[in-house]
Amino acid sequence: MTLSTDTLSAEAIRLGATAKDRAEAIEQCGRLLVDLGAVEEPYVAAMHEREKAVSTFVGEGVAIPHGTNEARQYVKRTQLAVVQYPDGIDWGAGTVHLCVAIAASGEEHVEVLAALSKVLMDEQKAAALRTATDAATVLSLLGNDQQEAHA
């Protein structure tokens, strides 16, 4: 499964970001999903709720913040937002260098997680994702090569 340009595009990627803590990082991710028009405002609060219930840290320096099941009503369309934190953020269970925020109203998040886990299981790809210096690299690593085909 590859991620489509509808799910992840260059405007949904922020590299070189900073946040003082996990809550601020989640807020930034949620705000990006709102700005992209993928979710309504209440979804951001639901992302914080989800994190309080279960950590979204998945290993390899990556977290996947997303809303609660109840918050799916606020999702307008499936969207990923990628925010990179080169200095790292203490996520409790580990240090996070990359947040891949997910907005999905149905079961699409399962496919998104499957695609992401493939990248994370490859240590070299995971490291390249954490240290990417341009959006094209992130898109390529996440299997979104259609970006170049449409350019």
C-alpha positions in Angstrom: 0.0 0.0 0.0 1.3 3.4 -0.9 0.0 6.7 0.4 -1.8 8.8 -2.1 -1.1 12.5 -2.8 -4.5 13.1 -1.3 -3.4 11.6 2.0 0.0 13.2 2.3 1.3 16.2 0.3 4.2 18.6 0.6 2.1 21.3 2.3 1.4 18.8 5.1 5.1 18.4 6.0 6.9 20.6 8.4 10.6 20.0 8.9 12.9 21.5 11.5 10.1 22.3 14.0 10.6 22.8 17.8 8.3 22.2 20.7 8.9 22.4 24.4 7.0 19.2 25.2 4.7 16.5 23.9 1.5 18.6 24.4 2.9 21.4 22.3 3.9 19.0 19.6 0.5 17.4 19.5 -1.0 20.9 19.4 1.2 21.8 16.4 0.2 18.6 14.6 -3.5 19.2 15.3 -3.3 22.8 14.2 -1.7 21.7 10.9 -4.6 19.2 10.3 -7.1 22.1 11.0 -5.1 24.5 8.7 -5.1 21.8 5.9 -8.9 21.6 6.2 -8.9 17.9 7.1 -10.5 18.3 10.6 -12.7 20.6 12.6 -11.3 22.3 15.7 -12.6 19.8 18.3 -10.3 17.1 16.8 -7.3 18.8 18.3 -8.6 18.4 21.8 -9.4 14.8 21.0 -5.7 14.2 20.0 -4.7 15.3 23.5 -7.3 13.0 25.0 -6.0 10.1 23.0 -2.5 10.8 24.2 -3.5 10.9 27.9 -5.3 7.5 27.5 -2.6 5.7 25.4 0.8 7.0 24.3 1.1 7.3 20.5 4.9 6.6 20.6 5.6 3.8 18.2 9.4 3.5 18.5 12.2 4.5 16.2 11.8 8.1 17.3 8.2 8.3 15.9 4.8 9.2 17.4 1.5 9.0 15.6 -0.8 11.4 17.3 -4.5 11.0 16.4 -7.9 11.6 17.8 -10.2 9.3 19.8 -12.7 7.1 18.0 -15.4 9.5 19.1 -13.6 12.4 17.4 -14.0 10.8 13.9 -17.1 12.9 13.5 -14.8 15.9 13.2 -12.7 14.5 10.3 -13.6 16.0 7.0 -11.2 13.8 5.0 -8.3 11.4 5.5 -5.1 13.3 5.9 -1.6 12.8 7.3 0.6 15.6 8.6 4.3 15.1 9.3 6.2 17.3 11.7 9.9 16.7 12.3 11.6 17.7 15.5 15.4 17.5 15.0 16.2 18.2 18.7 13.7 15.6 19.8 10.9 15.7 22.3 10.6 13.6 25.5 7.5 11.5 24.8 7.7 9.5 28.1 8.4 6.2 26.5 11.2 7.6 24.3 12.4 10.6 22.4 10.4 11.6 19.3 11.9 13.2 16.3 9.0 12.8 14.0 5.2 13.0 14.5 3.0 11.6 11.8 -0.5 12.9 12.7 -3.4 11.0 11.4 -7.0 12.1 10.6 -9.2 9.4 9.4 -13.0 8.9 9.7 -13.1 5.3 8.8 -10.7 2.4 8.8 -8.2 4.2 6.5 -5.9 4.7 9.5 -5.2 1.0 9.5 -3.7 1.2 6.0 -1.8 4.4 7.0 -0.4 2.6 10.0 0.6 -0.4 7.9 2.5 1.7 5.4 4.2 3.6 8.2 5.2 0.5 10.1 6.9 -0.8 6.9 9.1 2.2 6.9 9.8 2.1 10.6 10.8 -1.6 10.5 13.6 -0.6 8.1 16.2 1.2 10.4 17.8 3.0 7.5 14.5 4.4 6.2 13.4 5.3 9.7 16.6 7.2 10.2 16.3 8.9 6.9 12.7 10.0 7.8 13.8 11.4 11.1 16.6 13.5 9.4 15.0 14.4 6.1 15.8 17.9 5.0 13.1 18.3 2.3 9.5 17.3 1.8 10.3 15.3 -1.3 12.4 12.9 0.8 9.6 12.4 3.2 7.1 11.8 0.4 9.4 9.3 -1.2 10.1 7.4 2.0 6.4 7.1 2.8 5.8 5.6 -0.6 4.3 8.7 -2.2 6.3 8.7 -5.4 3.4 10.0 -7.4 4.5 13.5 -6.4 7.3 13.5 -9.0 5.0 12.0 -11.6 2.6 14.9 -11.4 5.3 17.6 -11.2 
